[in-house]
Amino acid sequence: MCGDRTVGHRLVITHEFLAIMLGVRRPGVAVGLQLIESYGYIRARRGEITIRDRDGLLKLAQGSYGPPEVQYRRLVGDLSSKTPSRQERPGA
């Protein structure tokens, strides 16, 4: 989901921040990232994660990825299509 909200495949994010977002302990995040990295789906380095195989990550999620995204788009909308140009912004 973080990858959907960034440009490119590189996420600048720490284990600590991921742990806070997920409500888990930081050592558990490290173990989880190591496991996912062993599959070749990501490359985890200090303070950054690079997505190498998005399709592999989706398969690993076993259907838990899609429903939250549908709700996000329902509540917030598709932000990429709603970014007004400078001329469309009020007061621009």
PALOPA-94536 format. One record per atom (N, C-alpha, C): x, y, z; atom name; residue in three letters. Coordinates in pm, whole numbers, plus 50000, padded with zeros to 5 digits. Layout:
N
c1=X, c2=Y, c3=Z, atomo=CA, residuo=ALA .
...
This chain:
92
c1=50082, c2=49881, c3=50000, atomo=N, residuo=MET .
c1=50000, c2=50000, c3=50000, atomo=CA, residuo=MET .
c1=50086, c2=50126, c3=50000, atomo=C, residuo=MET .
c1=50198, c2=50121, c3=50070, atomo=N, residuo=CYS .
c1=50290, c2=50236, c3=50067, atomo=CA, residuo=CYS .
c1=50342, c2=50257, c3=49925, atomo=C, residuo=CYS .
c1=50369, c2=50148, c3=49856, atomo=N, residuo=GLY .
c1=50418, c2=50156, c3=49719, atomo=CA, residuo=GLY .
c1=50319, c2=50221, c3=49625, atomo=C, residuo=GLY .
c1=50190, c2=50207, c3=49655, atomo=N, residuo=ASP .
c1=50086, c2=50269, c3=49573, atomo=CA, residuo=ASP .
c1=50086, c2=50420, c3=49587, atomo=C, residuo=ASP .
c1=50142, c2=50469, c3=49696, atomo=N, residuo=ARG .
c1=50135, c2=50611, c3=49725, atomo=CA, residuo=ARG .
c1=50269, c2=50682, c3=49706, atomo=C, residuo=ARG .
c1=50360, c2=50614, c3=49640, atomo=N, residuo=THR .
c1=50490, c2=50674, c3=49611, atomo=CA, residuo=THR .
c1=50521, c2=50661, c3=49463, atomo=C, residuo=THR .
c1=50616, c2=50737, c3=49417, atomo=N, residuo=VAL .
c1=50660, c2=50728, c3=49279, atomo=CA, residuo=VAL .
c1=50779, c2=50634, c3=49275, atomo=C, residuo=VAL .
c1=50777, c2=50538, c3=49186, atomo=N, residuo=GLY .
c1=50886, c2=50443, c3=49173, atomo=CA, residuo=GLY .
c1=50868, c2=50323, c3=49265, atomo=C, residuo=GLY .
c1=50974, c2=50245, c3=49277, atomo=N, residuo=HIS .
c1=50969, c2=50121, c3=49352, atomo=CA, residuo=HIS .
c1=51043, c2=50131, c3=49485, atomo=C, residuo=HIS .
c1=51094, c2=50246, c3=49518, atomo=N, residuo=ARG .
c1=51176, c2=50262, c3=49639, atomo=CA, residuo=ARG .
c1=51096, c2=50334, c3=49747, atomo=C, residuo=ARG .
c1=51087, c2=50269, c3=49865, atomo=N, residuo=LEU .
c1=51018, c2=50329, c3=49979, atomo=CA, residuo=LEU .
c1=51121, c2=50369, c3=50082, atomo=C, residuo=LEU .
c1=51122, c2=50493, c3=50121, atomo=N, residuo=VAL .
c1=51211, c2=50539, c3=50227, atomo=CA, residuo=VAL .
c1=51132, c2=50526, c3=50356, atomo=C, residuo=VAL .
c1=51159, c2=50417, c3=50429, atomo=N, residuo=ILE .
c1=51081, c2=50385, c3=50548, atomo=CA, residuo=ILE .
c1=51166, c2=50298, c3=50641, atomo=C, residuo=ILE .
c1=51151, c2=50320, c3=50769, atomo=N, residuo=THR .
c1=51230, c2=50243, c3=50867, atomo=CA, residuo=THR .
c1=51149, c2=50127, c3=50923, atomo=C, residuo=THR .
c1=51220, c2=50032, c3=50981, atomo=N, residuo=HIS .
c1=51154, c2=49920, c3=51048, atomo=CA, residuo=HIS .
c1=51066, c2=49972, c3=51161, atomo=C, residuo=HIS .
c1=51116, c2=50072, c3=51232, atomo=N, residuo=GLU .
c1=51042, c2=50129, c3=51344, atomo=CA, residuo=GLU .
c1=50910, c2=50188, c3=51298, atomo=C, residuo=GLU .
c1=50911, c2=50263, c3=51188, atomo=N, residuo=PHE .
c1=50788, c2=50325, c3=51139, atomo=CA, residuo=PHE .
c1=50691, c2=50218, c3=51091, atomo=C, residuo=PHE .
c1=50741, c2=50115, c3=51022, atomo=N, residuo=LEU .
c1=50655, c2=50005, c3=50980, atomo=CA, residuo=LEU .
c1=50591, c2=49937, c3=51100, atomo=C, residuo=LEU .
c1=50668, c2=49916, c3=51205, atomo=N, residuo=ALA .
c1=50616, c2=49854, c3=51326, atomo=CA, residuo=ALA .
c1=50503, c2=49938, c3=51386, atomo=C, residuo=ALA .
c1=50520, c2=50069, c3=51389, atomo=N, residuo=ILE .
c1=50416, c2=50158, c3=51442, atomo=CA, residuo=ILE .
c1=50291, c2=50150, c3=51355, atomo=C, residuo=ILE .
c1=50307, c2=50155, c3=51224, atomo=N, residuo=MET .
c1=50192, c2=50148, c3=51132, atomo=CA, residuo=MET .
c1=50116, c2=50017, c3=51148, atomo=C, residuo=MET .
c1=50189, c2=49907, c3=51167, atomo=N, residuo=LEU .
c1=50126, c2=49775, c3=51175, atomo=CA, residuo=LEU .
c1=50086, c2=49736, c3=51316, atomo=C, residuo=LEU .
c1=50132, c2=49810, c3=51415, atomo=N, residuo=GLY .
c1=50099, c2=49779, c3=51553, atomo=CA, residuo=GLY .
c1=50168, c2=49652, c3=51603, atomo=C, residuo=GLY .
c1=50293, c2=49634, c3=51560, atomo=N, residuo=VAL .
c1=50371, c2=49516, c3=51600, atomo=CA, residuo=VAL .
c1=50508, c2=49561, c3=51652, atomo=C, residuo=VAL .
c1=50583, c2=49467, c3=51705, atomo=N, residuo=ARG .
c1=50717, c2=49499, c3=51755, atomo=CA, residuo=ARG .
c1=50816, c2=49509, c3=51638, atomo=C, residuo=ARG .
c1=50914, c2=49597, c3=51651, atomo=N, residuo=ARG .
c1=51012, c2=49618, c3=51546, atomo=CA, residuo=ARG .
c1=51088, c2=49491, c3=51508, atomo=C, residuo=ARG .
c1=51129, c2=49406, c3=51605, atomo=N, residuo=PRO .
c1=51199, c2=49283, c3=51564, atomo=CA, residuo=PRO .
c1=51114, c2=49192, c3=51474, atomo=C, residuo=PRO .
c1=50983, c2=49194, c3=51494, atomo=N, residuo=GLY .
c1=50895, c2=49116, c3=51408, atomo=CA, residuo=GLY .
c1=50894, c2=49167, c3=51265, atomo=C, residuo=GLY .
c1=50903, c2=49299, c3=51250, atomo=N, residuo=VAL .
c1=50911, c2=49360, c3=51116, atomo=CA, residuo=VAL .
c1=51039, c2=49314, c3=51048, atomo=C, residuo=VAL .
c1=51149, c2=49314, c3=51122, atomo=N, residuo=ALA .
c1=51278, c2=49272, c3=51064, atomo=CA, residuo=ALA .
c1=51271, c2=49128, c3=51015, atomo=C, residuo=ALA .
c1=51211, c2=49040, c3=51094, atomo=N, residuo=VAL .
c1=51198, c2=48899, c3=51054, atomo=CA, residuo=VAL .
c1=51109, c2=48886, c3=50931, atomo=C, residuo=VAL .
c1=50996, c2=48959, c3=50932, atomo=N, residuo=GLY .
c1=50906, c2=48955, c3=50816, atomo=CA, residuo=GLY .
c1=50971, c2=49005, c3=50688, atomo=C, residuo=GLY .
c1=51044, c2=49115, c3=50699, atomo=N, residuo=LEU .
c1=51113, c2=49170, c3=50582, atomo=CA, residuo=LEU .
c1=51221, c2=49075, c3=50531, atomo=C, residuo=LEU .
c1=51290, c2=49010, c3=50622, atomo=N, residuo=GLN .
c1=51393, c2=48913, c3=50581, atomo=CA, residuo=GLN .
c1=51330, c2=48797, c3=50506, atomo=C, residuo=GLN .
c1=51214, c2=48750, c3=50553, atomo=N, residuo=LEU .
c1=51145, c2=48641, c3=50486, atomo=CA, residuo=LEU .
c1=51100, c2=48682, c3=50346, atomo=C, residuo=LEU .
c1=51038, c2=48799, c3=50335, atomo=N, residuo=ILE .
c1=50992, c2=48847, c3=50205, atomo=CA, residuo=ILE .
c1=51111, c2=48872, c3=50112, atomo=C, residuo=ILE .
c1=51220, c2=48920, c3=50167, atomo=N, residuo=GLU .
c1=51341, c2=48942, c3=50087, atomo=CA, residuo=GLU .
c1=51398, c2=48809, c3=50038, atomo=C, residuo=GLU .
c1=51387, c2=48703, c3=50118, atomo=N, residuo=SER .
c1=51439, c2=48572, c3=50077, atomo=CA, residuo=SER .
c1=51364, c2=48518, c3=49955, atomo=C, residuo=SER .
c1=51238, c2=48560, c3=49937, atomo=N, residuo=TYR .
c1=51162, c2=48520, c3=49818, atomo=CA, residuo=TYR .
c1=51202, c2=48601, c3=49695, atomo=C, residuo=TYR .
c1=51276, c2=48710, c3=49717, atomo=N, residuo=GLY .
c1=51318, c2=48795, c3=49606, atomo=CA, residuo=GLY .
c1=51218, c2=48902, c3=49569, atomo=C, residuo=GLY .
c1=51114, c2=48922, c3=49652, atomo=N, residuo=TYR .
c1=51011, c2=49019, c3=49621, atomo=CA, residuo=TYR .
c1=51052, c2=49162, c3=49655, atomo=C, residuo=TYR .
c1=51139, c2=49177, c3=49753, atomo=N, residuo=ILE .
c1=51185, c2=49310, c3=49793, atomo=CA, residuo=ILE .
c1=51336, c2=49305, c3=49817, atomo=C, residuo=ILE .
c1=51392, c2=49423, c3=49831, atomo=N, residuo=ARG .
c1=51530, c2=49437, c3=49879, atomo=CA, residuo=ARG .
c1=51523, c2=49537, c3=49993, atomo=C, residuo=ARG .
c1=51559, c2=49491, c3=50112, atomo=N, residuo=ALA .
c1=51550, c2=49576, c3=50230, atomo=CA, residuo=ALA .
c1=51689, c2=49621, c3=50272, atomo=C, residuo=ALA .
c1=51705, c2=49748, c3=50288, atomo=N, residuo=ARG .
c1=51829, c2=49808, c3=50336, atomo=CA, residuo=ARG .
c1=51793, c2=49907, c3=50446, atomo=C, residuo=ARG .
c1=51891, c2=49956, c3=50514, atomo=N, residuo=ARG .
c1=51866, c2=50049, c3=50625, atomo=CA, residuo=ARG .
c1=51788, c2=50170, c3=50576, atomo=C, residuo=ARG .
c1=51667, c2=50185, c3=50627, atomo=N, residuo=GLY .
c1=51585, c2=50301, c3=50594, atomo=CA, residuo=GLY .
c1=51518, c2=50299, c3=50459, atomo=C, residuo=GLY .
c1=51526, c2=50187, c3=50387, atomo=N, residuo=GLU .
c1=51458, c2=50182, c3=50258, atomo=CA, residuo=GLU .
c1=51424, c2=50039, c3=50217, atomo=C, residuo=GLU .
c1=51316, c2=50028, c3=50143, atomo=N, residuo=ILE .
c1=51273, c2=49900, c3=50087, atomo=CA, residuo=ILE .
c1=51250, c2=49923, c3=49940, atomo=C, residuo=ILE .
c1=51305, c2=49837, c3=49857, atomo=N, residuo=THR .
c1=51284, c2=49844, c3=49713, atomo=CA, residuo=THR .
c1=51198, c2=49726, c3=49672, atomo=C, residuo=THR .
c1=51088, c2=49754, c3=49605, atomo=N, residuo=ILE .
c1=50999, c2=49649, c3=49557, atomo=CA, residuo=ILE .
c1=51058, c2=49594, c3=49428, atomo=C, residuo=ILE .
c1=51086, c2=49465, c3=49426, atomo=N, residuo=ARG .
c1=51147, c2=49401, c3=49310, atomo=CA, residuo=ARG .
c1=51046, c2=49320, c3=49230, atomo=C, residuo=ARG .
c1=50943, c2=49265, c3=49297, atomo=N, residuo=ASP .
c1=50844, c2=49180, c3=49230, atomo=CA, residuo=ASP .
c1=50706, c2=49208, c3=49290, atomo=C, residuo=ASP .
c1=50637, c2=49306, c3=49236, atomo=N, residuo=ARG .
c1=50505, c2=49344, c3=49287, atomo=CA, residuo=ARG .
c1=50406, c2=49230, c3=49275, atomo=C, residuo=ARG .
c1=50408, c2=49159, c3=49164, atomo=N, residuo=ASP .
c1=50316, c2=49047, c3=49147, atomo=CA, residuo=ASP .
c1=50339, c2=48939, c3=49253, atomo=C, residuo=ASP .
c1=50465, c2=48915, c3=49287, atomo=N, residuo=GLY .
c1=50497, c2=48820, c3=49392, atomo=CA, residuo=GLY .
c1=50442, c2=48864, c3=49527, atomo=C, residuo=GLY .
c1=50453, c2=48994, c3=49555, atomo=N, residuo=LEU .
c1=50398, c2=49048, c3=49680, atomo=CA, residuo=LEU .
c1=50246, c2=49032, c3=49685, atomo=C, residuo=LEU .
c1=50180, c2=49058, c3=49573, atomo=N, residuo=LEU .
c1=50035, c2=49043, c3=49569, atomo=CA, residuo=LEU .
c1=49994, c2=48898, c3=49592, atomo=C, residuo=LEU .
c1=50068, c2=48806, c3=49533, atomo=N, residuo=LYS .
c1=50040, c2=48664, c3=49553, atomo=CA, residuo=LYS .
c1=50062, c2=48626, c3=49700, atomo=C, residuo=LYS .
c1=50168, c2=48676, c3=49759, atomo=N, residuo=LEU .
c1=50199, c2=48649, c3=49899, atomo=CA, residuo=LEU .
c1=50090, c2=48703, c3=49992, atomo=C, residuo=LEU .
c1=50026, c2=48813, c3=49955, atomo=N, residuo=ALA .
c1=49921, c2=48873, c3=50038, atomo=CA, residuo=ALA .
c1=49795, c2=48786, c3=50043, atomo=C, residuo=ALA .
c1=49781, c2=48693, c3=49951, atomo=N, residuo=GLN .
c1=49669, c2=48597, c3=49948, atomo=CA, residuo=GLN .
c1=49533, c2=48665, c3=49960, atomo=C, residuo=GLN .
c1=49511, c2=48768, c3=49881, atomo=N, residuo=GLY .
c1=49380, c2=48833, c3=49876, atomo=CA, residuo=GLY .
c1=49356, c2=48940, c3=49982, atomo=C, residuo=GLY .
c1=49451, c2=48962, c3=50072, atomo=N, residuo=SER .
c1=49429, c2=49064, c3=50175, atomo=CA, residuo=SER .
c1=49462, c2=49204, c3=50128, atomo=C, residuo=SER .
c1=49518, c2=49218, c3=50010, atomo=N, residuo=TYR .
c1=49557, c2=49350, c3=49959, atomo=CA, residuo=TYR .
c1=49439, c2=49426, c3=49900, atomo=C, residuo=TYR .
c1=49359, c2=49366, c3=49816, atomo=N, residuo=GLY .
c1=49256, c2=49436, c3=49740, atomo=CA, residuo=GLY .
c1=49146, c2=49504, c3=49819, atomo=C, residuo=GLY .
c1=49081, c2=49436, c3=49915, atomo=N, residuo=PRO .
c1=48970, c2=49500, c3=49986, atomo=CA, residuo=PRO .
c1=49005, c2=49632, c3=50055, atomo=C, residuo=PRO .
c1=49118, c2=49644, c3=50124, atomo=N, residuo=PRO .
c1=49149, c2=49775, c3=50184, atomo=CA, residuo=PRO .
c1=49167, c2=49885, c3=50079, atomo=C, residuo=PRO .
c1=49222, c2=49850, c3=49965, atomo=N, residuo=GLU .
c1=49241, c2=49950, c3=49860, atomo=CA, residuo=GLU .
c1=49108, c2=49998, c3=49803, atomo=C, residuo=GLU .
c1=49011, c2=49907, c3=49789, atomo=N, residuo=VAL .
c1=48878, c2=49945, c3=49741, atomo=CA, residuo=VAL .
c1=48816, c2=50044, c3=49839, atomo=C, residuo=VAL .
c1=48827, c2=50016, c3=49969, atomo=N, residuo=GLN .
c1=48771, c2=50107, c3=50068, atomo=CA, residuo=GLN .
c1=48844, c2=50242, c3=50068, atomo=C, residuo=GLN .
c1=48976, c2=50239, c3=50050, atomo=N, residuo=TYR .
c1=49053, c2=50363, c3=50045, atomo=CA, residuo=TYR .
c1=49004, c2=50450, c3=49929, atomo=C, residuo=TYR .
c1=48990, c2=50390, c3=49812, atomo=N, residuo=ARG .
c1=48942, c2=50466, c3=49696, atomo=CA, residuo=ARG .
c1=48798, c2=50515, c3=49716, atomo=C, residuo=ARG .
c1=48715, c2=50434, c3=49783, atomo=N, residuo=ARG .
c1=48578, c2=50474, c3=49810, atomo=CA, residuo=ARG .
c1=48574, c2=50597, c3=49903, atomo=C, residuo=ARG .
c1=48659, c2=50597, c3=50006, atomo=N, residuo=LEU .
c1=48658, c2=50704, c3=50105, atomo=CA, residuo=LEU .
c1=48735, c2=50828, c3=50061, atomo=C, residuo=LEU .
c1=48851, c2=50807, c3=49997, atomo=N, residuo=VAL .
c1=48941, c2=50918, c3=49964, atomo=CA, residuo=VAL .
c1=48937, c2=50952, c3=49815, atomo=C, residuo=VAL .
c1=48915, c2=50852, c3=49734, atomo=N, residuo=GLY .
c1=48918, c2=50870, c3=49590, atomo=CA, residuo=GLY .
c1=49054, c2=50835, c3=49535, atomo=C, residuo=GLY .
c1=49065, c2=50836, c3=49406, atomo=N, residuo=ASP .
c1=49192, c2=50808, c3=49340, atomo=CA, residuo=ASP .
c1=49271, c2=50937, c3=49334, atomo=C, residuo=ASP .
c1=49366, c2=50951, c3=49423, atomo=N, residuo=LEU .
c1=49440, c2=51077, c3=49434, atomo=CA, residuo=LEU .
c1=49517, c2=51111, c3=49309, atomo=C, residuo=LEU .
c1=49562, c2=51011, c3=49235, atomo=N, residuo=SER .
c1=49641, c2=51040, c3=49115, atomo=CA, residuo=SER .
c1=49557, c2=51109, c3=49009, atomo=C, residuo=SER .
c1=49428, c2=51081, c3=49003, atomo=N, residuo=SER .
c1=49345, c2=51144, c3=48901, atomo=CA, residuo=SER .
c1=49281, c2=51274, c3=48950, atomo=C, residuo=SER .
c1=49295, c2=51304, c3=49081, atomo=N, residuo=LYS .
c1=49230, c2=51423, c3=49136, atomo=CA, residuo=LYS .
c1=49326, c2=51536, c3=49165, atomo=C, residuo=LYS .
c1=49451, c2=51521, c3=49129, atomo=N, residuo=THR .
c1=49546, c2=51628, c3=49154, atomo=CA, residuo=THR .
c1=49524, c2=51737, c3=49051, atomo=C, residuo=THR .
c1=49470, c2=51853, c3=49092, atomo=N, residuo=PRO .
c1=49443, c2=51960, c3=48995, atomo=CA, residuo=PRO .
c1=49571, c2=52023, c3=48944, atomo=C, residuo=PRO .
c1=49563, c2=52067, c3=48822, atomo=N, residuo=SER .
c1=49677, c2=52139, c3=48768, atomo=CA, residuo=SER .
c1=49687, c2=52273, c3=48838, atomo=C, residuo=SER .
c1=49796, c2=52341, c3=48823, atomo=N, residuo=ARG .
c1=49817, c2=52470, c3=48889, atomo=CA, residuo=ARG .
c1=49706, c2=52569, c3=48850, atomo=C, residuo=ARG .
c1=49662, c2=52565, c3=48726, atomo=N, residuo=GLN .
c1=49560, c2=52658, c3=48679, atomo=CA, residuo=GLN .
c1=49424, c2=52629, c3=48742, atomo=C, residuo=GLN .
c1=49397, c2=52500, c3=48777, atomo=N, residuo=GLU .
c1=49267, c2=52462, c3=48832, atomo=CA, residuo=GLU .
c1=49258, c2=52488, c3=48981, atomo=C, residuo=GLU .
c1=49371, c2=52507, c3=49049, atomo=N, residuo=ARG .
c1=49370, c2=52525, c3=49195, atomo=CA, residuo=ARG .
c1=49316, c2=52664, c3=49229, atomo=C, residuo=ARG .
c1=49229, c2=52669, c3=49330, atomo=N, residuo=PRO .
c1=49179, c2=52801, c3=49372, atomo=CA, residuo=PRO .
c1=49294, c2=52887, c3=49424, atomo=C, residuo=PRO .
c1=49296, c2=53011, c3=49387, atomo=N, residuo=GLY .
c1=49397, c2=53105, c3=49434, atomo=CA, residuo=GLY .
c1=49532, c2=53091, c3=49367, atomo=C, residuo=GLY .
c1=49541, c2=53004, c3=49264, atomo=N, residuo=ALA .
c1=49671, c2=52985, c3=49197, atomo=CA, residuo=ALA .
c1=49692, c2=53091, c3=49091, atomo=C, residuo=ALA .
